Amino acid sequence: MEYRRLGRSGTKVSTLCLGTMTFGPAPEGSMMHGADCDEETSFAIMARALDAGINFFDCADVYGPDGLSERVLGKWFESAGRRDEVVLATKCRFRMADGPLGTGASRRRIMRTCDDSLRRLKTDRIDLYQTHMQDIDTPEEETLRALDDLVRAGKVLYIGASNYAAYRLSDALWTSEVKNLERFVTLQTQYSLAVREIEREHVPLCRAHEVGLLPWSPLAGGFLSGKFHRNKTFPAGTRLGGNADRLARFDNERGWAIIDALCDVAAELGATPAQVALAWLLARPGVVSAIFGARSLGQLDDNLRAVEIILSDDAMARLTKASELDLVYPYDMFTRVQGAW
């Protein structure tokens, strides 16, 4: 397992991060119902991941009703006694209660959600506390001031952003600088071979300011897992296969060109498409750790092998070429004039 600095902090995390959204038996009608795993399996996955060198776990208060996934992690920390081996990340911002006070990133709410997460996680601190999405109803300085106070109180060690527009992240970094507040060390964002839009603004911004990238959905919701192929019936029982609107984003010539290149490289290496997709992402500039989920030990073991794959320059170039984005203004202009942006 390789370890990289968490942004410009001194803490090092594994290049694979265990996403815990699937942990806990989600009731019927909830977001994760049918894509979850029971408590016993969750415990086994966490133990196996930690033994394999994954020291970075990511959660959120909204994963499961009443913080279900956080509660599963808390029970495992309590029973296994391995809390100090884990760099623990969780998030706040999305709705956890009815009414106007049940959502958002205001100071009042952040102070409450942090204490709630600490209680569910059965821990005295959160290593990386992230705002799950920017909140346009709350001034960024208010959010940062609240997070700064949590750090100074010892409840949080580092802070991160997730699902921020580039302009908002830039404003947050500037505000932290001029107000002498804690700054975001990471940006958790959707990023994969199939979803590369952040390369236009977010990646250059994060690299310039040493904000580490934590990609979520590195397999594009399963599209890059090897289960989907051109001109074939989409597999039943998969989250993406059962969601026509989400699948439509990838069901086009670019999407299938990515799959073709991915499967070709995987066949050459004797690897799975999922392993190659993760390996490509881990080789991209600015990426610290890719967040993946697992519902079984088999899925975990399959993803773990991604860290053993070294892609040649030719393989990287083929995958990058197949997945390149159509350039629009002003990026096409920048490229015509200077060859890059």
N, C-alpha and C positions, 0 to 999 in steps of 0.2 A: 504494500500500500504506500502511495506517495502522500506527503503532507505539504500543504501550502499555507502561507500566512493568510489570516482572515483580514483581507484588505490591508491597511497599513498598520494594523495592530501587531502585537508580538505573539499572539496565539496562533497555533498551527492546527489545521483541521485536515481530515482525510479528503482526498479528491472525490470520493463518493460520500454523499450524505443520505442517511436513511430518512425518507419521508414517512411520516406516521399517520397520514390521513386515513389509511385503511384500518387502523387498529380499533378494535372494539366492535361488538355485534350491533350494527346500526339498525334501528327499527324500520319497519316497512314505511315507505313514504319519505324517508330522509334521503339526503343527497348521496350518501355512500351505501345505501341498501343494495345488496347484491354485488358490491365491489369491496366488501369488508372481510375481516377475518376475526375469529373469536379471540378471547383474552389469552388462552393457552398458547395459541399459535403466535400471537403478537409477542409474548414473552420469549418464545423460542427464537423468533426472528431477531429480536434485539440482542439476545445473548450470542447468537451465531455471528451477527454483524460485528459486535464489539470484539469477539474473539478473532475475527478476520482482519481487524485493524480499522474498521470504521468507527471513528470516535466522535462523529458529528450527527446528531439527531435533530430533525426539524418537525415542529408541530404548530398548532394554532388553536386558539380558544374555540373557534367556530367549527372545528373538525368533530362532527358528531353532536347530537343534542346534549346540552348542558356540559360542554367540554369533554365529551366522551373520550377522545383520544388522549387528552391531557391526563384524565383520570387513570387510564390504562398505564401510561408512562409512570405516573406517580406510584401506582401499586407495584410496578416492577422495580422501580428504584428502591422502594421500601423493602421488598422481599429479597431482591438480589444483592442489595448493598453496593451497587456499582455506580452510583451517581457521580462520584468524583472522576470517573474514567471518561465521562461524556461531556462534550461541548454541546450544551442544550440550547436550542433556539425555539422560540415560539413567537406568536404574532397576535396583534389586537387590531381592531378597527371596525370589523363587520358586526352586524346585528347579533346580539346575544339576549336581548329582552325587548318586549313591546314598548312602544312609546318613543317620544323624541330623545330620551336619554339613553336609549338602548343600543345606539350605534354611533359611529364617528370616532374622531381622534382628538377630541377636546381634552383639556387638562383634567377636568372633572372625571371624564370617562377613563382616561389612561390610568389614572391613579387607582381607580376601582378595578379595572380589568387586570392590572398587574397583580394586585393582591389576590384576586380570584384565581389567576393562573398559578401563582405560587402555592396556594392552598391545594389546588387539584394535583399539581405536580409533586407535592410533598417535598419541596426543596426550599432552601433559604435564599436562592438567587437564580436568576435567568442569565445565562451566559450571553445570549444574543436576543435582544427584544426588538421586534420589527413591527412597523406599521404596515398592515396588510394591503393597504391601498391609500393613495393620497386622499385627503378630505378637503374638498374645495370650500366647505363651509367653515373650516377652522383655519385661522392664520398659521402658517408654518412655524412661526416663532413660538406660538403657544404650544404646539405639539413638541417642538424641540426642547422648550423650557421644562415641560413636564418630564420628558425622557431624561434630560440632564439631572433633574432632581432625583429621579429614581436611581441613576448611577451614583450620585453623591450619597444617597442613602444606603448603598450597597445591595439594593434589591436587583439591580441590573448591572452587568459588566460592560457590555458593548451594545450599541444600537444600530439598527439597519432599516432600510426602506424596502418596500416591495410594491411592485405595480405602480411606479411613479412615472409620469411624463418627464422627459429630459429637462424641460424648462423648470419643472417643479423641483427636481433633484438638484439642479444647478442653484436655484434659489435657496434651497435648504443648506447646501454646503457653504454658500456665501453667508447666510444668516449665522450659521455656527461659527464661522471665522470671525465676523465682525462683532458678534455678541459674546464671544468666548464661551460657547456652549459645546457640549458633546456633539461630535459629528457622526454621520452615518459611515460605518466602515464597510457595509455591503449593500448591494442591491439584488434582491431576489426578483427574478423576472422570467417570463416565458422565453425560452431560447432552445432551438434545436436545428437540425438540418432542414427541417420543413418550415420553421418559423425563425427567420433571421432579421426581421425588421429592426431590432434593437441595434444592429450594426451601423445604422445610419447616424444615430445621435448618441444613444446611451453608451455604447462601447467606447467611442473616443472620449466621452466625458468621464467615464469611470476610470479609464486608463490614465487620463491626465491627472486625476485627483486621488488615485490609489484607492478607489472603491472596488472591492472585490465582487465579481459577478457570481451569483448563485442561481444557475438556471433551474427552473421548474418545468415539468413536462418535457424532459429531454428526449422522450420517444414520441412526442406529439400526440399524446393521448392514446398511444398504442399503434399509431399509423406506421411507425418505424420499427415495430417489434418483429416483423417478418411474417405476420399473419395476413397482411393485405397485399394483394398482387393485381397487376393490370389485367383487366378483362376477366376477372374471376368473381364469383359471388362473395360478398363480404361475409366474414365469419359471424355466425350467431353467437350470442352470449358474451360479446365484447362491448364495452361501454361505447366505443367509437362506432362500431358496426351498427349499433342500435340507435344512433343519433344522426339522422340524415343531414341536419343543418350543420353540425360540426364536421362531418365527413366531407361535405361539399367543398369545404375550404381546400382540401387536398386532392379531391377527385378531379384532377385536371392534368394537362400534359406535364407541367413542372413537377407535380406530385409524383407521377408515375416514373418520370425520368430519375427522380431521387431514389425511388425504390429499386429501379433497375441497376443504378450505380451501386447502391448499398448492397444489394444481393450479390452482385459481381465481386465486389471487394471481399465480402464475407466468405464467399465460396473459395476465393484465392487463399484466404488466411485460415480456412477451416474454423471460422467463427460464426456466430449468429449475427443477423442484421442488427439486433438490439445492442450487442456488444460493440460492433463497429460504430454505430451511431453515437454511443456514449464516448468511445475513444476519440472520435472526431471532435466532439464538443469539448472534451478535456484538453485538446490540443489548441483550442482557439485562444487568442490573446485576451487576457483579463479574467478568464474563468478560474475560480478558486475550487469550487466543488459542485458537482451535479447532483441534484436532489431526485432520487428515484423511490418509488414505492414498491412494496412486495406484499403479496397476500399469502405467500407460502415460502417454505424454505427453499424449494426448487427455484422459484423466481429470484430469490435473493442470491443463491449460488450462481445462477446464470449471469446476473448483472455484475457480480463480483469479478468475474473473469475479464471484464472490460478493462480493468487496470493493467492487465498483462499484455494487452494488444498495443503494439507500436506500429502506427501507420506510416508507410513510406511517403516520401514527398509526392510520388506519382499518385498514390491512393488518395492522399489529402486533396491534391489538385482535382482529381476526377470527381470526388464527392462535392467539393466546393463549387466546381463549375456546374454540375448538375443542379445544384440547389441555389444558384445565384439569383438575386432579385432583379426584377426589371427596374432600371433606374428612372426616376422621375425628377422633375425640377425640385431643388436646384442641383441635385447630385449628378444628374446627367451632364449639366453644364460644367461642374467642377471636374468631372472625369474627362470631358473633352479638352479642357484647357490645361489641366495639370496631371491628369491620369489617376487622380484619387481625390478624396475629400477629407 
